[in-house]
């Protein structure tokens, strides 16, 4: 059931969110820690598993950390603190992104450009690179309401052409004119755009359109908590990011709630690249063939239902929740696993008793960040002119299928929810069809 919140969901909930709970009791749940020795897996006790993990992380000459964009604020904060103590700047949550060429212009965090309830009050909405009904069903509901009330809603989508070509072509001219004439207008970048190999150019074009027409600029975020993880700093402090971290000289990796074959869209052959590392630890609710191949240590963590935590949505609203289900097997909340790892590596201040203690430290450290979707934290920018845009690879004119992810394939939960996988949409996606 949805948590009643008129400003966000009007008491609606999408099928994807309603039925994803089925995965909690999937046969794929990891019940106990496992370690790979001489190519063979065996179970071990938590104490031994955590000590083995802490020793490997401390001994690593180069260490990288990747987190799911649906990790909680508390998990992200502890991961960043652990990385800082271990002396590594190599951490990221942008595991679906392919183009990092303009990452220095990333906003403070992904922002919708307006309050969720205000979506339906827009006169003109221009959605760029998004299958929004699949990416954010509740937002799609709001946009539909705007259209029924007379708003002009236009989409620039991948249909045999790249987004850069569409946004610089003649077909977009009428949309730009309607944006200029509107009292309330929004240019909205979607997840398909975010996964494009020409994302930097697309974002600059979208920003230029918004700037020249007086429209607001917004963006959808992948995962449940990209906004929160951006604010707490689950971002690289050096040249290695989610797109090239596995290609670097690192010999150890920590994965937080990631299935490398299905979730790491930022790089090719993620499973094979991980398997070449000296040590890979995965904090995961589930076990899969890909994790068994790529990892050396598996630590079972709870799903969203078995932990407390906080998410920040694309409107900048902080929403905390409590665990509602008993952990499966010996799974533990990920924030507790990270806290114990911090203790074992003797990181200062890892003496939290509850997740609320972690959240208080987050608020004390960062305060309230201002939402933004443009460059360097501003909500709009001029894109520096068309002639100075980042160059888009030619390959983007022939989009790859995984850029537009099927609605029931977006994370480990929905991939294991039987009711969702029996739908026509999931079956079409499984056979390569379109929805």
Backbone torsions as a table, in degrees:
resi	resn	phi	psi	omega
1	UNK	NA	146.6	177.5
2	UNK	-75.3	147.9	169.8
3	UNK	-73.2	123.1	-176.9
4	UNK	-59.7	122.9	177.5
5	UNK	-158.9	94.3	-172.6
6	UNK	-57.6	-36.3	-176.8
7	UNK	-70.4	-18.5	-177.6
8	UNK	-110.4	-56.9	-170.3
9	UNK	-119.2	-5.0	-178.0
10	UNK	50.7	30.6	-178.5
11	UNK	66.7	18.4	173.1
12	UNK	-91.4	154.8	171.4
13	UNK	-145.3	138.9	-179.1
14	UNK	-78.0	157.0	176.9
15	UNK	-58.5	-37.5	-179.7
16	UNK	-57.6	-42.8	-178.3
17	UNK	-80.5	-32.9	-178.3
18	UNK	-66.0	-42.0	-171.4
19	UNK	-100.8	-2.0	-178.5
20	UNK	-65.7	-17.8	179.7
21	UNK	-59.0	-24.2	-177.1
22	UNK	-58.5	-26.5	-178.5
23	UNK	-68.4	-20.9	-177.4
24	UNK	-56.3	-35.4	-177.4
25	UNK	-110.8	32.3	176.7
26	UNK	-66.5	152.1	174.6
27	UNK	-64.9	-15.0	-179.0
28	UNK	-84.0	-0.2	-178.6
29	UNK	-61.5	136.3	175.8
30	UNK	-84.0	115.5	-171.9
31	UNK	-90.0	-32.6	-178.0
32	UNK	-139.0	157.2	174.3
33	UNK	-58.8	146.7	177.9
34	UNK	-133.7	147.1	177.1
35	UNK	-129.7	144.2	177.6
36	UNK	-99.3	124.0	178.8
37	UNK	-132.3	122.2	-177.7
38	UNK	54.4	37.6	176.6
39	UNK	82.2	-0.3	-178.5
40	UNK	-115.5	141.8	-179.8
41	UNK	-95.3	141.1	172.6
42	UNK	-143.2	154.6	176.7
43	UNK	-82.2	152.9	175.6
44	UNK	-146.2	168.1	-178.3
45	UNK	-76.7	155.7	-177.6
46	UNK	-56.8	-45.6	-177.2
47	UNK	-58.3	-45.1	179.6
48	UNK	-67.0	-38.9	-179.0
49	UNK	-64.9	-43.4	-178.8
50	UNK	-67.6	-39.0	177.8
51	UNK	-65.5	-40.5	178.4
52	UNK	-63.5	-41.3	179.0
53	UNK	-64.8	-48.0	-178.5
54	UNK	-60.8	-42.6	179.4
55	UNK	-62.3	-44.2	-177.9
56	UNK	-65.8	-40.5	-180.0
57	UNK	-66.1	-39.8	-179.7
58	UNK	-70.6	-32.1	-176.6
59	UNK	-84.2	-11.5	-175.2
60	UNK	-66.7	133.6	174.7
61	UNK	-71.6	-33.4	176.6
62	UNK	-141.4	129.5	-173.9
63	UNK	-127.5	132.9	174.7
64	UNK	-122.1	152.9	179.8
65	UNK	-135.1	129.8	177.2
66	UNK	-125.0	134.1	-178.5
67	UNK	-122.7	147.2	172.4
68	UNK	-63.2	142.3	175.6
69	UNK	-69.2	-1.2	173.9
70	UNK	-103.0	10.5	172.7
71	UNK	-67.5	150.9	-178.0
72	UNK	-76.1	165.6	174.9
73	UNK	-56.6	-44.5	-177.2
74	UNK	-63.9	-43.6	178.0
75	UNK	-62.9	-43.6	180.0
76	UNK	-63.7	-40.9	179.4
77	UNK	-63.2	-44.9	180.0
78	UNK	-68.2	-35.5	177.3
79	UNK	-63.7	-43.7	178.4
80	UNK	-63.4	-42.1	179.0
81	UNK	-65.2	-39.3	178.5
82	UNK	-64.8	-42.6	178.0
83	UNK	-61.5	-41.3	179.2
84	UNK	-62.4	-42.0	179.1
85	UNK	-65.8	-37.6	-178.8
86	UNK	-82.0	-2.2	173.2
87	UNK	77.7	25.6	178.3
88	UNK	-113.5	133.7	174.7
89	UNK	-93.2	4.2	-169.8
90	UNK	-95.0	84.8	174.5
91	UNK	-144.2	151.3	-175.1
92	UNK	-164.4	153.5	173.8
93	UNK	-120.3	0.4	-174.1
94	UNK	-87.5	59.0	-169.3
95	UNK	-78.3	-7.6	175.9
96	UNK	-98.7	-12.0	-174.5
97	UNK	-78.4	142.1	-178.9
98	UNK	-114.7	-23.9	-176.6
99	UNK	-114.2	111.3	-179.3
100	UNK	-111.4	11.6	-171.6
101	UNK	-62.9	-25.9	-177.7
102	UNK	-117.2	29.1	-174.3
103	UNK	-65.9	-20.3	177.3
104	UNK	-64.8	-19.6	177.4
105	UNK	-95.6	11.3	177.7
106	UNK	-61.7	143.8	176.7
107	UNK	-71.2	173.2	177.5
108	UNK	-58.4	-38.7	171.5
109	UNK	-165.0	156.2	179.5
110	UNK	-60.7	134.3	-176.2
111	UNK	-136.8	145.6	-177.1
112	UNK	-70.9	-22.6	-177.6
113	UNK	97.4	-14.8	177.8
114	UNK	-163.5	172.2	173.4
115	UNK	-66.0	153.0	-178.8
116	UNK	-58.7	-44.3	-178.9
117	UNK	-64.0	-24.7	-178.4
118	UNK	-79.6	-8.5	176.6
119	UNK	-56.3	-42.4	-175.6
120	UNK	-76.6	-4.8	179.1
121	UNK	-96.5	-0.4	-178.0
122	UNK	-74.8	146.1	175.7
123	UNK	-84.1	-36.6	-179.7
124	UNK	-138.3	133.8	176.9
125	UNK	-130.0	127.9	178.0
126	UNK	-117.0	108.8	-177.1
127	UNK	-97.7	123.8	-175.6
128	UNK	-114.3	120.5	174.3
129	UNK	62.7	60.4	-178.6
130	UNK	-154.2	132.9	163.5
131	UNK	-97.7	75.5	-163.1
132	UNK	-65.6	-28.5	178.8
133	UNK	-64.3	-28.5	177.5
134	UNK	-91.4	-34.8	-175.4
135	UNK	-76.2	-41.0	-176.6
136	UNK	-148.3	79.1	-173.2
137	UNK	-55.7	-38.3	-178.8
138	UNK	-69.0	-36.2	176.0
139	UNK	-69.0	-36.6	176.2
140	UNK	-61.3	-37.3	176.5
141	UNK	-60.4	-43.0	179.4
142	UNK	-65.7	-41.3	179.8
143	UNK	-66.1	-37.8	176.3
144	UNK	-61.2	-40.6	177.6
145	UNK	-61.7	-39.1	177.5
146	UNK	-61.6	-43.5	-180.0
147	UNK	-63.8	-41.5	179.4
148	UNK	-65.4	-24.2	177.7
149	UNK	-90.4	5.4	174.1
150	UNK	107.7	1.3	179.4
151	UNK	-69.8	150.5	173.7
152	UNK	-91.1	118.9	-178.9
153	UNK	-118.7	122.2	-178.6
154	UNK	-123.9	151.2	-179.5
155	UNK	-127.1	134.1	167.2
156	UNK	-106.4	109.6	-173.8
157	UNK	-125.6	164.2	179.9
158	UNK	-81.6	105.9	179.3
159	UNK	-141.1	67.8	179.8
160	UNK	88.7	-1.7	178.8
161	UNK	-140.4	152.5	176.9
162	UNK	-76.7	158.5	-177.7
163	UNK	-67.1	-33.9	178.4
164	UNK	-62.0	-44.2	179.0
165	UNK	-61.4	-41.6	-179.9
166	UNK	-64.4	-44.9	-174.7
167	UNK	-74.3	-17.9	178.1
168	UNK	-104.2	4.1	-178.9
169	UNK	-93.6	176.7	-177.2
170	UNK	-71.9	-25.7	-174.6
171	UNK	-65.6	-19.9	-177.6
172	UNK	-86.8	-10.7	-176.0
173	UNK	-57.1	-46.2	179.2
174	UNK	-62.1	-34.0	179.0
175	UNK	-66.3	-42.7	179.1
176	UNK	-61.2	-40.3	178.3
177	UNK	-63.4	-41.0	180.0
178	UNK	-67.3	-34.8	176.4
179	UNK	-63.7	-40.8	179.7
180	UNK	-62.1	-38.2	-173.7
181	UNK	-83.2	-12.6	-174.3
182	UNK	-81.0	147.0	173.2
183	UNK	-77.0	-39.3	178.1
184	UNK	-127.4	115.8	-176.7
185	UNK	-138.8	151.0	-177.0
186	UNK	-139.2	131.2	169.2
187	UNK	-103.9	122.9	-171.1
188	UNK	-123.5	119.3	177.6
189	UNK	-89.1	132.2	-178.0
190	UNK	-103.8	-176.4	-176.8
191	UNK	-70.3	-31.6	176.2
192	UNK	-61.9	-43.2	175.7
193	UNK	-61.8	-40.6	-178.6
194	UNK	-65.1	-25.3	178.9
195	UNK	-94.2	-4.7	-177.6
196	UNK	-68.3	146.5	176.3
197	UNK	-71.8	-8.1	176.4
198	UNK	-114.8	30.2	-175.1
199	UNK	-56.4	-41.3	-177.4
200	UNK	-60.1	-43.7	178.7
201	UNK	-67.6	-41.3	179.7
202	UNK	-62.9	-43.9	180.0
203	UNK	-64.0	-41.2	179.0
204	UNK	-64.3	-39.3	177.4
205	UNK	-65.5	-43.7	178.4
206	UNK	-61.0	-41.2	178.9
207	UNK	-65.5	-38.8	178.7
208	UNK	-66.1	-42.3	177.7
209	UNK	-60.7	-45.3	179.3
210	UNK	-62.7	-41.8	-178.4
211	UNK	-66.2	-43.2	-176.4
212	UNK	-74.1	-23.4	-177.3
213	UNK	-104.0	-8.4	-177.5
214	UNK	80.1	11.9	179.3
215	UNK	-80.7	158.7	172.1
216	UNK	-78.0	152.4	177.5
217	UNK	-114.4	124.8	179.5
218	UNK	-129.8	169.3	178.5
219	UNK	-148.0	148.2	170.9
220	UNK	-89.8	151.7	179.9
221	UNK	-111.2	140.1	173.3
222	UNK	-73.4	144.0	-179.6
223	UNK	76.4	173.8	-175.1
224	UNK	-84.0	-15.4	-168.9
225	UNK	-145.3	33.8	176.6
226	UNK	-59.5	-36.9	179.8
227	UNK	-63.7	-43.5	-179.7
228	UNK	-68.3	-40.6	-178.7
229	UNK	-69.5	-32.4	175.0
230	UNK	-64.0	-41.8	-177.6
231	UNK	-68.4	-36.9	-179.0
232	UNK	-85.0	-3.6	170.7
233	UNK	92.7	29.8	173.8
234	UNK	-82.7	68.5	-174.4
235	UNK	-143.9	152.5	-176.1
236	UNK	-70.5	146.0	175.0
237	UNK	-105.5	11.6	179.8
238	UNK	-147.8	-156.5	-175.4
239	UNK	-78.3	-18.3	-176.6
240	UNK	-90.2	120.1	178.5
241	UNK	-124.0	-176.2	-176.0
242	UNK	-59.9	-25.6	-178.5
243	UNK	-77.4	-26.5	-176.6
244	UNK	-129.5	4.8	-176.3
245	UNK	-59.9	-38.6	-177.9
246	UNK	-76.3	-12.5	177.5
247	UNK	-91.3	-6.9	-173.9
248	UNK	-81.4	-164.6	-175.0
249	UNK	-96.2	19.2	-178.8
250	UNK	-74.8	146.7	178.0
251	UNK	-113.3	-2.0	177.3
252	UNK	-140.6	146.1	179.8
253	UNK	-136.7	143.5	171.3
254	UNK	-118.2	125.7	178.5
255	UNK	-110.4	131.1	178.4
256	UNK	-112.5	104.6	175.5
257	UNK	59.2	46.2	-178.7
258	UNK	-125.9	134.0	169.0
259	UNK	-104.1	108.6	-166.6
260	UNK	-62.2	-29.3	-178.4
261	UNK	-75.8	-28.3	-174.7
262	UNK	-107.6	-24.7	-171.7
263	UNK	-105.1	-25.9	-176.3
264	UNK	-85.4	79.2	177.4
265	UNK	-82.7	-12.4	-176.3
266	UNK	-73.5	-14.5	178.6
267	UNK	-143.8	160.0	177.1
268	UNK	-91.2	150.4	174.4
269	UNK	55.3	43.8	-177.1
270	UNK	-59.4	-38.9	-178.6
271	UNK	-63.8	-48.5	-178.9
272	UNK	-64.1	-39.2	-179.5
273	UNK	-67.8	-40.6	177.7
274	UNK	-64.1	-39.8	-176.9
275	UNK	-62.3	-21.7	179.6
276	UNK	-81.7	-12.0	179.7
277	UNK	-73.9	153.7	-179.6
278	UNK	-65.9	-35.8	-177.5
279	UNK	-150.0	128.0	176.6
280	UNK	-130.6	121.6	174.7
281	UNK	-111.1	135.6	179.2
282	UNK	-120.9	120.0	170.0
283	UNK	-89.1	111.1	-168.0
284	UNK	-149.4	142.6	173.5
285	UNK	-76.2	-22.4	-170.9
286	UNK	-123.2	155.2	171.9
287	UNK	-111.3	142.4	-179.1
288	UNK	-145.2	165.6	178.4
289	UNK	-59.9	-39.1	-179.3
290	UNK	-63.6	-42.7	178.8
291	UNK	-68.5	-37.1	177.3
292	UNK	-64.0	-31.9	177.5
293	UNK	-79.0	-39.8	-170.1
294	UNK	-87.7	-30.9	-169.5
295	UNK	-99.4	165.4	175.3
296	UNK	-115.8	-20.3	-179.8
297	UNK	-145.0	130.5	178.5
298	UNK	-116.8	124.4	178.7
299	UNK	-114.6	119.4	-175.3
300	UNK	-75.6	124.4	177.6
301	UNK	-118.9	161.6	-179.7
302	UNK	-77.7	157.9	170.5
303	UNK	-77.4	-178.9	179.6
304	UNK	-56.9	-29.8	-176.6
305	UNK	-76.7	-14.9	-174.4
306	UNK	-109.5	18.2	-179.7
307	UNK	-146.3	162.6	169.4
308	UNK	-101.7	158.4	-178.7
309	UNK	172.2	-168.8	-175.5
310	UNK	-141.3	137.6	171.3
311	UNK	-118.4	151.0	173.5
312	UNK	-116.9	121.5	-177.0
313	UNK	-85.2	179.5	-174.1
314	UNK	-70.9	-9.9	173.8
315	UNK	-93.4	1.9	178.2
316	UNK	85.5	12.9	-179.6
317	UNK	-85.7	126.4	177.6
318	UNK	-86.7	127.7	-177.2
319	UNK	-131.7	113.1	179.6
320	UNK	-97.3	153.6	-177.6
321	UNK	-146.5	161.3	178.5
322	UNK	-109.2	156.7	174.1
323	UNK	-68.0	143.8	-176.8
324	UNK	-123.5	-2.7	-177.9
325	UNK	-133.8	148.4	175.6
326	UNK	-70.1	140.6	178.6
327	UNK	-58.0	142.7	177.7
328	UNK	-80.8	133.4	179.8
329	UNK	58.5	-130.6	179.2
330	UNK	-105.0	21.8	179.0
331	UNK	-61.6	146.2	178.6
332	UNK	-128.5	151.1	175.0
333	UNK	-56.0	137.9	-175.7
334	UNK	-60.5	-35.5	-179.1
335	UNK	-63.8	-33.2	178.3
336	UNK	-71.0	-37.2	177.1
337	UNK	-62.7	-44.8	179.3
338	UNK	-65.8	-35.6	178.1
339	UNK	-63.5	-45.1	-180.0
340	UNK	-65.7	-40.2	175.7
341	UNK	-59.1	-39.8	176.5
342	UNK	-60.8	-40.9	177.4
343	UNK	-64.2	-41.7	-176.4
344	UNK	-68.4	-31.0	177.9
345	UNK	-92.8	7.5	174.9
346	UNK	62.4	40.8	173.0
347	UNK	-75.1	140.1	-176.3
348	UNK	-72.2	138.2	170.8
349	UNK	80.6	13.9	178.9
350	UNK	-90.5	55.8	-177.0
351	UNK	-115.8	31.7	-179.4
352	UNK	-65.9	142.3	177.0
353	UNK	-101.0	-38.9	-179.3
354	UNK	-129.8	165.5	175.5
355	UNK	-66.2	-25.4	177.0
356	UNK	-64.8	-31.8	175.5
357	UNK	-63.2	-40.9	178.4
358	UNK	-65.2	-45.3	-178.2
359	UNK	-62.4	-39.3	178.0
360	UNK	-61.3	-40.7	178.2
361	UNK	-64.0	-37.7	176.6
362	UNK	-60.5	-49.4	-179.5
363	UNK	-62.7	-38.3	178.5
364	UNK	-65.1	-32.3	-176.0
365	UNK	-82.7	-44.8	-171.2
366	UNK	-109.9	-14.3	-178.1
367	UNK	63.7	-141.7	-179.5
368	UNK	-112.4	113.3	178.5
369	UNK	-79.4	147.5	177.2
370	UNK	-83.8	133.3	179.4
371	UNK	-67.8	147.5	-179.9
372	UNK	-161.5	153.6	176.5
373	UNK	-129.3	-5.1	-178.1
374	UNK	-96.6	-161.1	-175.9
375	UNK	-79.5	143.0	172.7
376	UNK	51.8	34.9	173.6
377	UNK	86.5	-0.3	176.7
378	UNK	-91.3	155.7	-174.8
379	UNK	-85.9	0.3	172.6
380	UNK	-159.6	152.1	174.5
381	UNK	-153.8	166.0	-168.4
382	UNK	-88.6	-1.3	176.9
383	UNK	73.5	1.8	176.1
384	UNK	65.1	12.4	177.9
385	UNK	90.7	145.5	-176.3
386	UNK	-59.5	-34.7	-175.3
387	UNK	-70.9	-17.4	-177.7
388	UNK	-105.0	11.5	-178.0
389	UNK	-69.3	149.6	172.6
390	UNK	-57.4	143.8	-178.5
391	UNK	-76.9	133.3	178.4
392	UNK	-90.5	132.6	177.5
393	UNK	-58.8	146.1	-179.5
394	UNK	-60.0	-29.5	-176.1
395	UNK	-62.8	-19.5	-177.6
396	UNK	-69.7	-12.6	176.1
397	UNK	-73.5	-12.7	178.3
398	UNK	-122.5	81.2	-171.9
399	UNK	-59.0	142.6	176.6
400	UNK	-85.8	148.7	-172.9
401	UNK	-58.8	-35.7	-173.4
402	UNK	-72.1	-8.0	176.3
403	UNK	-62.9	-39.8	177.0
404	UNK	-101.4	94.3	-174.1
405	UNK	-77.6	133.3	176.5
406	UNK	-58.4	146.1	-173.5
407	UNK	-60.1	-31.9	-177.4
408	UNK	-102.0	27.9	176.5
409	UNK	-129.4	6.4	-166.9
410	UNK	-75.8	-21.3	178.5
411	UNK	-154.2	174.9	-174.8
412	UNK	-63.8	-28.7	-179.2
413	UNK	-70.2	-54.8	-176.6
414	UNK	-67.2	-28.8	178.3
415	UNK	-66.3	-17.9	-178.7
416	UNK	-113.9	8.1	177.9
417	UNK	-88.3	110.1	-171.8
418	UNK	-60.8	-41.9	-178.4
419	UNK	-60.0	-38.6	-179.5
420	UNK	-72.7	-38.3	-177.8
421	UNK	-72.9	-13.8	176.1
422	UNK	-89.2	-4.4	-178.6
423	UNK	-72.8	155.3	175.2
424	UNK	-56.6	-37.0	-179.4
425	UNK	-62.3	-44.0	179.8
426	UNK	-68.3	-37.7	-179.8
427	UNK	-67.6	-39.6	177.3
428	UNK	-63.5	-41.4	179.9
429	UNK	-64.6	-37.8	-178.8
430	UNK	-66.3	-27.7	-179.6
431	UNK	-100.9	8.8	177.6
432	UNK	84.9	9.6	178.8
433	UNK	-84.6	173.7	179.7
434	UNK	-106.2	156.7	-178.9
435	UNK	-103.2	NA	NA
